[in-house]
Each structure stands twice: as C-alpha cells, then as structure tokens.
Amino acid sequence: MEVAMDSDDKAMVFGEDVAFGGVFRCSMGLREQFGADRVFNTPLSEQGIIGFAIGMASVGYTPIAEIQFADYVFPAFDQIVNEAAKYRYRTGGTWHCGSLTIRMPCGAVGHGGLYHSQSPEAFFSHCPGLNLVVPRGPTQAKGLLLAAIRSPDPTLVFEPKVLYRQAVEEVPVGDFEIPIGQAEVVRRGTEVTLVGWGNQVHRLLKTAEMAAQQDGIECEVIDLQSIVPWDEEAVVASVEKTGRCIVAHEAPVTSGFGAELAAVVQDRCFLKLEAPVQRVCGWDTPFPLAWEEFYLPSPLRVYDSVKKVMSY
C-alpha cells in the first residue's frame, strides 16, 4: 500500500481502525507518512465503507477499502455485486469504478470461530465484473495487491489472516506486480495435480511431501492465486500430464469454487483422467471453534484423497 500511495496521489486507505494500523497492523505508519486526508478511519458500516469507495472510484480516485474481517462483508454485498461489479456495464462504459480495491482478512486462524474464520470467495465468483485474488504469502500479497490496485476492474483481495504472523520471507524491494489470472506451479510432479489457493497451498505442499516420502507418489501443486479470472490453461495442462486432480479449499464443499474447477477439468480433460476429480474442502456446517482441525482440509485428509485417486 505504501508503494501504491507513493506512486498515486489519489490513492487512499480507509476502513475500521486502519488509521491506527489496523487490527492486523497492515497499515502501520501510513497515516503518519501520507496524512489523515489519505488514511482514515470509517464508521462501523461495511455498506457505507464500500458505497463510499465506489463513489470515490467513479470520480477518479484510487480507494483501497478494508473490511476488517471477510465475515463482515455481507452487509456490503449489495454494493459490491449490484453496484461495483455492474457500474461500467450499466453506464455503457461512460463511468466505472475500476480503480476500487477491497481488502479483507479471511480464513481460519486457530481460534476465530464462526464469525472470524469464513472464506466467502465463492459468493463473489458468481458475479461478473469482479476480480478475486488470494495470496499464499508475503511476496504474493505484495504483487497481487499492487496488481489489484492498478487493475481496470474492481478487485477483491482475500488475505488469509493466519499468514499475517506465520509467513516470513524475503519480499522483492520496490514496485512489482503479479499478473491477475496467472497461477503458479509451486511443486512439480507427474502423478497427481493438487490445486488450491491462499493458506491451503501450504497444506497441499505438506501433502505432496508426505506422499513422496511414504509412497513415492509425485504430486504437482498449483497455487491458483486468482479465483476470478482463474488460470484454466495451467490447471488443464497439469491434469493432462498427471491424469488425476484434487482441489482443496477451506470454504464449505457445496458450491465452493472447487466445484467450478472440477467441472472444467472434467469437461476438458475427460479422456486423460485416470480417476474422478476429487474435492477436499470444509464441511457444510458453520465454521466450528473447538473442532476447527476436524473441519479444515488438512494434509492428512488430502493425502487420503491422493491414495484414493492412485488406487482407482
């Protein structure tokens, strides 16, 4: 955000508590560096935050709005899907709010329970006009966020909150972007394709290591990075090579975005598949507190699916 604000004097950061650094300390020092006119707190109104951001974007500003937790985004759902996503289409290209970026911490954190652990990306993937990205670590967070801020379309950035304090790595200095819509193969393999995004990628890497050490199974791991648009060609190329595909995400299995991936893989790779496409996801229940580890698509759950597709 500092890079974006330094290079664009119309960029502004606002949301609940962001002027103080935010609950996850993501905006520390920005108010002191860029002033109270560009970094400021808002009332506790998600609908108001996003409605205000849409208005700013439509008159040429670059708003970077924060929803404090992704679980709280639903009061703003109408503003996002009926206003932001449709603004350019509705006006025939006369106006748009393409400079709008909405950040929101998402996913399991170990103690969040049902109101601080949700992954609502699938709700928004059904709405044309939005970009959705989910980083797996600091480098991806920087590159995808800068790409989102400069995208010509409204973009939602889902930030897995557990990584704020767990992920540590060297991040490229200065200005750089990761193209929206481009997946990354983070581990090469020849027998099973594992697809995920966000923190789930780290669980898939553990699964791949487990399968290699215990069974000699070589799994290819793909970080989708972008939910919309998603890198269909990268996934299809991998599955055509391995013949097996497992998609995993924290959100509930029913109507999760993994269903879209499974449908496309089945359609485009049917004659190359050695086993049905598998989904390993959260269960169709509210996100639990005490039973979080049983709810999540853990490396062991994915590993069971690997053994299933290998013995099909």
Salt bridges, closest charged atoms under 4 A:
GLU66 OE1 - ARG103 NH1 2.78
GLU83 OE1 - ARG90 NH2 3.50
ASP153 OD1 - ARG88 NH1 2.98
GLU159 OE2 - ARG103 NE 2.82
ASP175 OD1 - ARG150 NH1 2.74
GLU177 OE2 - ARG150 NH1 2.99
GLU184 OE1 - ARG136 NH1 3.08
GLU209 OE1 - ARG187 NH1 3.04
GLU218 OE1 - ARG187 NH2 3.97
GLU220 OE1 - LYS241 NZ 2.61
ASP223 OD2 - ARG136 NH1 2.73
GLU232 OE2 - ARG268 NH1 2.83
GLU233 OE2 - ARG268 NH1 2.87
GLU250 OE2 - ARG203 NH2 3.11
ASP304 OD1 - LYS307 NZ 3.99
